[in-house]
């Protein structure tokens, strides 16, 4: 009897010692371990709506992930994509604000007034306050909602802040381009301020921590303190890999043999972000969220080739409507997927996430709600046909009109000088100035002269209409506009139809009152009630082209100056 008791005690002691000596700090022990048989049952109906984790990266190029043949190491993204569904016919917008606005509203830019450029730090502008955002909709369905990372959807009023637009908590930056360690952002010479916020307060004390690691750490804390029994929506909008090119030294060392310095720094940033995603995945498993979760990974626009990014072999770069600017990196990883480990060619657009995720959460959202997106979950999870057949990339009436465009060139139905892009079925049409149309190979040699980086140039600058069969020619090398005028006319007619539904562009002049020096040295809400009324009245006057006299104020002359400056310069500052 004593011997049995001793044996039992020894067994318990050994188990206890094994538990205490297990190194729980190693993500690979959990995240990289294969699932044991009988532990997970993806085919079983989830007991509750799924946890949704949406990871958005900034300026990551089409060629900047391992499974697209990149020279950059992304083992976590490669594994998650391989075990899930790769989206290889997935589209986003060419710059930051438009993609984020379409994700959170499910609407095209022409239906939010954000058709032109980005929201700049000193503009009295933000995501329209009258539209229900994705996190607000999920809150109505019982979700706890949290945002970590880059906002870039306006903040001049407190009502514009993430915590007023549907997120229970927020840690991140409000502007679009901050230092990864100091969180300083300059919007012109001498116009600099601190930009890291927790909730609606400035997070001065968190300065000095590298943002990618800080954000991943915050996600882990949220998961550790949240009950898996309540559905969770996590929006993780990494600042990486937007400029400035900064990375912890240990990641740079991996790419010390890479000749191009910008590419070396950029690659280090991508790999650091990849490891942050690994830590997030590990935390989901450790805290009991993973089995009932949907992880979505997406880039926000094409890579900036001047800053180390690569979209090869696609044409164009960030800020353009060529495929290199609007074809996104994307995949879905989830135990709830019915058909995994495959590549999907279903047409998907960033506006589709709104109705898709609302439907997954048990709600309803459709075109009747003013949405431009579709529920594409059956296409992603089961391999069905996508309900989407066309994409309006954008219509921007404020962008520089193409010199060689005209109404006559658009069969008398569309002014081809206006920047616009649309895809219908296999066909893609571009009008106006779509941006630099170079094919830019990976810039791997340090001593390459700048003029040699763009080895293939746009064939003709005296053009304002292009037509491509994207399915047959994804690299946009054969312009068929001259051969298929019937298709050109049909797609121009679709632009006309869309344009009839567009609301006026909201792109107000910058206000000097937004200077961080007037706000304690940090970027943040600055408009008083009186200034808000004045800005709204001026915006209405501009939109309706009325000649009404604007309210008098002490800074009207400065506003006029900045308005003229916007017209000449701001549309190019991407």
NULOLO-108601 format. One line per 2 residues: their letters; for each residue x, z, y of C-alpha. Coordinates in steps of 0.02 Angstrom, whole numbers. Example, Ala and Ser with C-alpha at 12.3 -4.5 7.8 and 13.67 -1.06 7.14 Angstrom:
<kolvos>
AS	615 390 -225 ~ 684 357 -53
</kolvos>
This chain:
<kolvos>
XX	0 0 0 ~ 142 47 117
XX	231 -114 70 ~ 76 -217 115
XX	61 -130 282 ~ 245 -162 318
XX	225 -344 272 ~ 74 -361 386
XX	167 -277 528 ~ 317 -392 506
XX	207 -547 510 ~ 120 -491 668
XX	286 -449 748 ~ 357 -619 707
XX	204 -706 777 ~ 213 -601 933
XX	398 -636 954 ~ 367 -821 932
XX	231 -819 1064 ~ 337 -724 1189
XX	491 -831 1160 ~ 398 -996 1180
XX	457 -1086 1335 ~ 291 -1124 1422
XX	383 -1190 1574 ~ 430 -1352 1489
XX	296 -1484 1523 ~ 357 -1593 1381
XX	308 -1462 1253 ~ 127 -1492 1296
XX	111 -1655 1389 ~ 220 -1756 1271
XX	161 -1678 1108 ~ 44 -1783 1000
XX	-130 -1712 976 ~ -157 -1622 813
XX	-285 -1691 694 ~ -454 -1613 715
XX	-415 -1533 883 ~ -489 -1666 998
XX	-653 -1758 970 ~ -661 -1893 1106
XX	-813 -1974 1026 ~ -915 -1814 1039
XX	-1031 -1799 1189 ~ -950 -1692 1324
XX	-1036 -1524 1351 ~ -1038 -1553 1538
XX	-996 -1686 1667 ~ -812 -1734 1656
XX	-676 -1669 1767 ~ -617 -1811 1879
XX	-437 -1824 1936 ~ -403 -1969 2054
XX	-218 -1999 2090 ~ -178 -2118 2234
XX	-1 -2172 2276 ~ 52 -2245 2443
XX	140 -2414 2457 ~ 187 -2426 2273
XX	215 -2609 2234 ~ 144 -2708 2089
XX	319 -2724 2013 ~ 360 -2539 2039
XX	299 -2467 1874 ~ 386 -2475 1706
XX	249 -2565 1611 ~ 261 -2710 1734
XX	443 -2736 1690 ~ 516 -2636 1834
XX	693 -2571 1847 ~ 616 -2404 1901
XX	587 -2268 1770 ~ 405 -2213 1757
XX	388 -2142 1580 ~ 234 -2036 1620
XX	136 -2177 1700 ~ 188 -2294 1560
XX	127 -2173 1426 ~ -37 -2130 1512
XX	-74 -2314 1542 ~ -28 -2363 1364
XX	-143 -2229 1292 ~ -285 -2275 1411
XX	-347 -2435 1490 ~ -236 -2539 1605
XX	-331 -2625 1745 ~ -248 -2794 1770
XX	-382 -2873 1877 ~ -395 -2728 2000
XX	-401 -2748 2189 ~ -369 -2633 2335
XX	-343 -2662 2522 ~ -179 -2716 2604
XX	-154 -2559 2712 ~ -186 -2372 2704
XX	-344 -2327 2801 ~ -454 -2468 2731
XX	-417 -2425 2550 ~ -451 -2240 2576
XX	-610 -2274 2672 ~ -676 -2390 2536
XX	-633 -2265 2400 ~ -729 -2123 2484
XX	-879 -2225 2545 ~ -900 -2364 2416
XX	-919 -2485 2562 ~ -823 -2635 2625
XX	-733 -2617 2792 ~ -861 -2727 2878
XX	-990 -2593 2839 ~ -890 -2447 2909
XX	-821 -2526 3069 ~ -642 -2507 3005
XX	-607 -2693 2987 ~ -454 -2690 3098
XX	-286 -2611 3062 ~ -270 -2423 3028
XX	-331 -2267 3118 ~ -188 -2215 3230
XX	-153 -2031 3269 ~ -206 -2044 3452
XX	-364 -2144 3424 ~ -534 -2058 3441
XX	-589 -2133 3277 ~ -627 -2077 3099
XX	-726 -2116 2943 ~ -907 -2138 3000
XX	-991 -1969 3004 ~ -1162 -2038 2954
XX	-1104 -2096 2782 ~ -1108 -1984 2629
XX	-935 -1977 2552 ~ -891 -1972 2367
XX	-843 -1786 2369 ~ -1004 -1743 2462
XX	-1103 -1834 2329 ~ -1009 -1744 2191
XX	-1038 -1576 2277 ~ -1224 -1611 2269
XX	-1202 -1635 2080 ~ -1119 -1464 2059
XX	-936 -1512 2071 ~ -798 -1409 2148
XX	-699 -1532 2256 ~ -518 -1519 2311
XX	-401 -1636 2405 ~ -212 -1631 2405
XX	-107 -1755 2503 ~ -128 -1888 2637
XX	-294 -1906 2729 ~ -269 -2046 2857
XX	-454 -2063 2895 ~ -456 -1989 3070
XX	-457 -1812 3138 ~ -494 -1816 3324
XX	-647 -1707 3296 ~ -662 -1561 3176
XX	-810 -1650 3096 ~ -687 -1785 3038
XX	-577 -1665 2937 ~ -575 -1670 2746
XX	-656 -1498 2736 ~ -803 -1565 2837
XX	-816 -1725 2733 ~ -846 -1648 2562
XX	-689 -1556 2506 ~ -694 -1370 2470
XX	-506 -1357 2500 ~ -373 -1466 2577
XX	-183 -1462 2583 ~ -97 -1612 2659
XX	-64 -1721 2809 ~ -193 -1797 2925
XX	-86 -1941 2990 ~ -6 -2083 2894
XX	181 -2062 2904 ~ 266 -1891 2899
XX	437 -1826 2853 ~ 437 -1769 2671
XX	524 -1604 2713 ~ 489 -1561 2895
XX	315 -1642 2904 ~ 351 -1708 3077
XX	272 -1872 3128 ~ 310 -1976 3283
XX	183 -2102 3346 ~ 301 -2176 3473
XX	451 -2114 3575 ~ 426 -1933 3621
XX	253 -1923 3541 ~ 297 -1812 3394
XX	209 -1668 3307 ~ 198 -1566 3149
XX	73 -1624 3019 ~ 41 -1514 2868
XX	-126 -1427 2857 ~ -207 -1304 2738
XX	-393 -1309 2761 ~ -417 -1328 2948
XX	-260 -1231 2995 ~ -83 -1290 3026
XX	27 -1242 2877 ~ 187 -1203 2971
XX	252 -1091 2832 ~ 257 -1229 2700
XX	383 -1335 2795 ~ 543 -1374 2700
XX	464 -1411 2531 ~ 468 -1591 2471
XX	290 -1654 2484 ~ 277 -1735 2311
XX	329 -1574 2226 ~ 226 -1466 2344
XX	68 -1565 2309 ~ 92 -1562 2120
XX	120 -1374 2129 ~ -41 -1351 2228
XX	-139 -1450 2098 ~ -71 -1335 1962
XX	-126 -1183 2062 ~ -301 -1254 2083
XX	-315 -1285 1895 ~ -249 -1112 1854
XX	-379 -1027 1963 ~ -529 -1136 1917
XX	-645 -1119 1769 ~ -651 -1273 1655
XX	-837 -1238 1635 ~ -871 -1298 1813
XX	-845 -1486 1842 ~ -697 -1522 1953
XX	-652 -1667 2067 ~ -469 -1675 2116
XX	-414 -1807 2241 ~ -223 -1813 2239
XX	-164 -1933 2374 ~ 25 -1929 2363
XX	123 -1972 2519 ~ 248 -2054 2402
XX	313 -2185 2410 ~ 279 -2226 2593
XX	422 -2221 2717 ~ 526 -2126 2769
XX	632 -2154 2613 ~ 676 -1976 2562
XX	704 -1901 2390 ~ 780 -1746 2310
XX	961 -1780 2268 ~ 941 -1762 2080
XX	826 -1913 2074 ~ 943 -2019 2179
XX	1083 -1988 2055 ~ 989 -2080 1919
XX	997 -2240 2022 ~ 1174 -2223 2089
XX	1223 -2392 2018 ~ 1080 -2484 2106
XX	1160 -2593 2239 ~ 1020 -2602 2366
XX	1015 -2435 2459 ~ 831 -2447 2510
XX	782 -2491 2332 ~ 887 -2346 2265
XX	797 -2219 2375 ~ 629 -2297 2340
XX	659 -2292 2152 ~ 706 -2108 2160
XX	543 -2071 2252 ~ 440 -2164 2122
XX	522 -2070 1978 ~ 495 -1903 2066
XX	311 -1947 2087 ~ 302 -1996 1903
XX	365 -1824 1853 ~ 238 -1744 1971
XX	101 -1837 1876 ~ 175 -1771 1713
XX	163 -1593 1779 ~ -18 -1621 1831
XX	-60 -1689 1658 ~ 25 -1541 1577
XX	-74 -1419 1687 ~ -237 -1505 1639
XX	-196 -1474 1455 ~ -130 -1299 1478
XX	-283 -1238 1574 ~ -413 -1320 1462
XX	-470 -1467 1570 ~ -392 -1616 1482
XX	-515 -1645 1337 ~ -659 -1670 1459
XX	-565 -1759 1598 ~ -549 -1934 1670
XX	-383 -1973 1753 ~ -380 -2123 1869
XX	-218 -2190 1941 ~ -217 -2314 2085
XX	-102 -2379 2220 ~ -174 -2398 2395
XX	-97 -2565 2443 ~ 46 -2682 2401
XX	227 -2628 2415 ~ 323 -2645 2578
XX	468 -2758 2530 ~ 567 -2711 2686
XX	571 -2531 2624 ~ 624 -2552 2442
XX	456 -2600 2366 ~ 425 -2751 2257
XX	268 -2851 2213 ~ 360 -2984 2114
XX	304 -3107 2051 ~ 151 -3097 2164
XX	150 -3180 2334 ~ 157 -3077 2494
XX	177 -2893 2532 ~ 90 -2743 2611
XX	-18 -2792 2759 ~ -59 -2966 2692
XX	-209 -3038 2600 ~ -100 -3128 2473
XX	-106 -3054 2297 ~ 50 -2950 2332
XX	-47 -2857 2467 ~ -213 -2831 2379
XX	-180 -2831 2190 ~ -170 -2648 2141
XX	-84 -2544 2010 ~ -220 -2456 1913
XX	-264 -2376 1748 ~ -385 -2250 1674
XX	-329 -2117 1550 ~ -459 -2009 1464
XX	-505 -1938 1294 ~ -682 -1993 1339
XX	-640 -2179 1335 ~ -725 -2268 1191
XX	-597 -2407 1178 ~ -421 -2351 1219
XX	-246 -2424 1214 ~ -292 -2591 1288
XX	-281 -2699 1443 ~ -438 -2740 1540
XX	-459 -2903 1635 ~ -627 -2849 1706
XX	-640 -2877 1893 ~ -632 -2707 1979
XX	-621 -2661 2163 ~ -580 -2495 2245
XX	-760 -2481 2310 ~ -818 -2473 2129
XX	-750 -2297 2103 ~ -888 -2219 2208
XX	-1038 -2273 2101 ~ -935 -2263 1941
XX	-884 -2082 1966 ~ -1054 -2030 2031
XX	-1132 -2103 1873 ~ -1005 -2011 1764
XX	-1052 -1852 1855 ~ -1234 -1876 1810
XX	-1296 -1946 1975 ~ -1352 -2115 2036
XX	-1280 -2229 2170 ~ -1313 -2414 2196
XX	-1332 -2554 2320 ~ -1494 -2471 2373
XX	-1386 -2334 2449 ~ -1291 -2463 2551
XX	-1145 -2470 2430 ~ -1039 -2623 2397
XX	-967 -2551 2236 ~ -1030 -2563 2056
XX	-1029 -2445 1909 ~ -887 -2518 1805
XX	-871 -2378 1677 ~ -948 -2481 1534
XX	-823 -2619 1572 ~ -677 -2496 1572
XX	-729 -2382 1429 ~ -815 -2505 1312
XX	-741 -2672 1360 ~ -904 -2747 1423
XX	-911 -2880 1558 ~ -889 -2817 1735
XX	-1046 -2820 1844 ~ -934 -2874 1988
XX	-914 -3061 2015 ~ -843 -3067 2191
XX	-743 -2967 2318 ~ -743 -2976 2506
XX	-564 -2931 2546 ~ -604 -2921 2731
XX	-660 -3006 2891 ~ -557 -2950 3041
XX	-616 -3030 3205 ~ -485 -2936 3308
XX	-330 -2994 3216 ~ -231 -3133 3301
XX	-327 -3295 3281 ~ -234 -3431 3189
XX	-170 -3565 3307 ~ -226 -3707 3195
XX	-396 -3638 3146 ~ -561 -3699 3217
XX	-748 -3706 3189 ~ -731 -3891 3149
XX	-603 -3849 3015 ~ -734 -3736 2937
XX	-865 -3874 2918 ~ -951 -3810 3075
XX	-1007 -3650 2986 ~ -853 -3538 3001
XX	-711 -3523 3125 ~ -558 -3537 3016
XX	-451 -3457 3151 ~ -527 -3288 3103
XX	-431 -3186 2975 ~ -537 -3171 2818
XX	-517 -3171 2630 ~ -643 -3178 2488
XX	-642 -3200 2301 ~ -791 -3272 2206
XX	-768 -3290 2019 ~ -600 -3370 1990
XX	-585 -3437 2167 ~ -499 -3354 2314
XX	-513 -3416 2492 ~ -408 -3363 2641
XX	-436 -3412 2823 ~ -345 -3375 2985
XX	-178 -3288 2970 ~ -168 -3196 2802
XX	6 -3128 2838 ~ 178 -3180 2782
XX	159 -3282 2623 ~ 332 -3270 2546
XX	376 -3242 2364 ~ 502 -3103 2375
XX	609 -3070 2219 ~ 678 -2895 2186
XX	812 -2856 2314 ~ 946 -2789 2199
XX	1108 -2843 2286 ~ 1171 -2735 2427
XX	1267 -2872 2517 ~ 1127 -3000 2523
XX	1101 -3068 2700 ~ 926 -3025 2762
XX	877 -3208 2776 ~ 915 -3234 2590
XX	793 -3103 2530 ~ 647 -3221 2554
XX	706 -3361 2442 ~ 539 -3453 2441
XX	450 -3482 2605 ~ 272 -3526 2648
XX	257 -3713 2627 ~ 161 -3747 2787
XX	133 -3643 2942 ~ 8 -3769 3014
XX	-133 -3708 2903 ~ -286 -3598 2923
XX	-373 -3622 2754 ~ -307 -3591 2578
XX	-396 -3600 2411 ~ -329 -3541 2243
XX	-392 -3526 2066 ~ -328 -3349 2038
XX	-362 -3346 1852 ~ -255 -3501 1823
XX	-134 -3472 1967 ~ -115 -3283 1999
XX	44 -3315 2099 ~ -45 -3427 2225
XX	74 -3573 2213 ~ -49 -3717 2209
XX	-164 -3731 2360 ~ -322 -3826 2309
XX	-411 -3826 2477 ~ -384 -4013 2501
XX	-439 -4056 2325 ~ -595 -3947 2317
XX	-686 -3953 2486 ~ -848 -3913 2394
XX	-780 -3744 2339 ~ -708 -3712 2513
XX	-878 -3744 2592 ~ -967 -3631 2466
XX	-847 -3486 2497 ~ -855 -3510 2685
XX	-1044 -3494 2670 ~ -1020 -3329 2578
XX	-911 -3268 2722 ~ -1051 -3313 2842
XX	-1174 -3214 2735 ~ -1062 -3061 2734
XX	-1025 -3074 2918 ~ -1212 -3062 2958
XX	-1209 -2885 2884 ~ -1052 -2828 2976
XX	-1060 -2688 3102 ~ -953 -2692 3261
XX	-769 -2653 3242 ~ -724 -2476 3291
XX	-545 -2482 3362 ~ -542 -2376 3521
XX	-398 -2358 3641 ~ -275 -2217 3614
XX	-307 -2059 3713 ~ -160 -1964 3790
XX	-255 -1802 3761 ~ -208 -1817 3577
XX	-24 -1785 3613 ~ 37 -1641 3502
XX	111 -1556 3656 ~ -68 -1519 3709
XX	-110 -1449 3537 ~ 26 -1321 3503
XX	151 -1449 3439 ~ 46 -1509 3291
XX	-68 -1656 3258 ~ -249 -1602 3244
XX	-424 -1613 3320 ~ -411 -1630 3508
XX	-572 -1703 3581 ~ -684 -1588 3681
XX	-872 -1613 3681 ~ -862 -1701 3849
XX	-725 -1818 3789 ~ -822 -1855 3630
XX	-973 -1909 3732 ~ -865 -2018 3843
XX	-779 -2101 3696 ~ -943 -2135 3607
XX	-1018 -2212 3763 ~ -864 -2322 3790
XX	-869 -2374 3607 ~ -1051 -2425 3620
XX	-1016 -2520 3779 ~ -874 -2617 3698
XX	-970 -2651 3537 ~ -1124 -2717 3627
XX	-1022 -2815 3757 ~ -1113 -2735 3901
XX	-1044 -2730 4075 ~ -1093 -2551 4108
XX	-979 -2444 4213 ~ -895 -2309 4110
XX	-897 -2126 4156 ~ -764 -2073 4277
XX	-627 -1961 4213 ~ -453 -1907 4265
XX	-365 -2009 4131 ~ -461 -2173 4142
XX	-311 -2268 4210 ~ -206 -2209 4064
XX	-343 -2259 3942 ~ -347 -2433 4018
XX	-160 -2448 3997 ~ -167 -2397 3814
XX	-313 -2514 3782 ~ -211 -2662 3845
XX	-63 -2603 3743 ~ -173 -2598 3587
XX	-229 -2777 3615 ~ -51 -2840 3624
XX	39 -2732 3498 ~ -60 -2612 3392
XX	-134 -2739 3272 ~ 44 -2780 3215
XX	101 -2602 3187 ~ 70 -2583 3001
</kolvos>
